[in-house]
Structures are given as structure tokens and as C-alpha cells.
């Protein structure tokens, strides 16, 4: 994990400050994931690709999930 802090900065920060920096890092990663998912969606749309049920792909289809999707029976 890279938070953009030097080792000295890390040890000077309070736990609360480190948590705030971590939250900013997570938000940055989520924005990056969304940008890549948007590109994937645009490529699929341009190629005319559709889901197995016939619907078009959405950005959410390409976002990583924090919890696995439960399979429906």
C-alpha cells in the first residue's frame, strides 16, 4: 500500500491522521476503478456487446465488488 507518505511522516502522524490519509487513498482507488469500468462499458457498447439476458453492460458490471455475489438457484 502506498499512501504517499515518507516513513518519517508516517511515524509523526497520529492514528487519526493516518486513518484520514487511508480514507483519501481508498477514495482515489475507487475513482480509478470507476474510470476503468467506464472505459470497459464504452468498449462493450461500441462493439455492440450485450449481457446474456440481452441488456447492455453498465459501469457497475465492471466494478470490483467487496463481497462476492451470491449465486441464485
C-alpha positions as CSV (number, residue, x, y, z in Angstrom):
1,X,0.0,0.0,0.0
2,X,1.3,3.4,-0.9
3,X,-0.1,6.4,0.9
4,X,2.4,9.0,-0.4
5,X,4.0,9.4,3.0
6,X,7.6,9.1,3.9
7,X,8.4,6.8,6.8
8,X,9.2,9.8,8.9
9,X,5.8,11.4,8.1
10,X,4.0,8.1,8.8
11,X,5.5,7.9,12.3
12,X,4.8,11.6,13.0
13,X,1.1,11.2,12.2
14,X,-1.4,10.4,14.9
15,X,-3.6,7.3,14.3
16,X,-6.5,9.6,13.3
17,X,-4.3,11.4,10.7
18,X,-3.2,8.0,9.2
19,X,-6.8,6.9,9.0
20,X,-7.7,10.1,7.2
21,X,-4.9,9.6,4.7
22,X,-6.0,6.0,4.3
23,X,-9.6,7.1,3.5
24,X,-8.3,9.5,0.9
25,X,-6.3,6.7,-0.7
26,X,-9.4,4.4,-0.8
27,X,-11.5,7.2,-2.4
28,X,-8.8,7.7,-5.0
29,X,-8.7,3.9,-5.8
30,X,-12.5,3.8,-6.1
31,X,-12.4,6.7,-8.6
32,X,-9.7,4.9,-10.6
33,X,-11.8,1.7,-10.6
34,X,-14.8,3.7,-11.8
35,X,-12.8,5.3,-14.6
36,X,-11.6,1.9,-15.9
37,X,-15.1,0.5,-15.6
38,X,-16.5,3.3,-17.7
39,X,-13.9,2.6,-20.4
40,X,-14.8,-1.1,-20.4
41,X,-18.5,-0.1,-20.7
42,X,-17.8,2.2,-23.6
43,X,-15.8,-0.5,-25.4
44,X,-18.6,-3.0,-25.0
45,X,-21.2,-0.5,-26.1
46,X,-19.2,0.4,-29.2
47,X,-18.8,-3.3,-30.1
48,X,-22.5,-4.0,-29.6
49,X,-21.8,-6.5,-26.8
50,X,-24.7,-7.4,-24.6
51,X,-25.2,-9.4,-21.4
52,X,-26.6,-12.9,-21.7
53,X,-30.0,-11.6,-20.9
54,X,-29.8,-9.1,-23.7
55,X,-29.3,-5.9,-21.7
56,X,-26.4,-3.6,-22.2
57,X,-23.5,-3.5,-19.9
58,X,-23.3,-0.8,-17.2
59,X,-20.4,0.7,-15.3
60,X,-21.4,-1.3,-12.2
61,X,-20.9,-4.6,-14.2
62,X,-17.2,-3.8,-14.3
63,X,-16.6,-2.5,-10.8
64,X,-14.9,-4.8,-8.3
65,X,-17.2,-6.0,-5.5
66,X,-16.2,-6.0,-1.9
67,X,-18.4,-9.0,-1.2
68,X,-19.0,-12.0,-3.6
69,X,-22.3,-12.1,-5.4
70,X,-24.5,-14.9,-4.0
71,X,-25.5,-17.3,-6.8
72,X,-29.1,-17.7,-7.4
73,X,-30.5,-21.2,-7.8
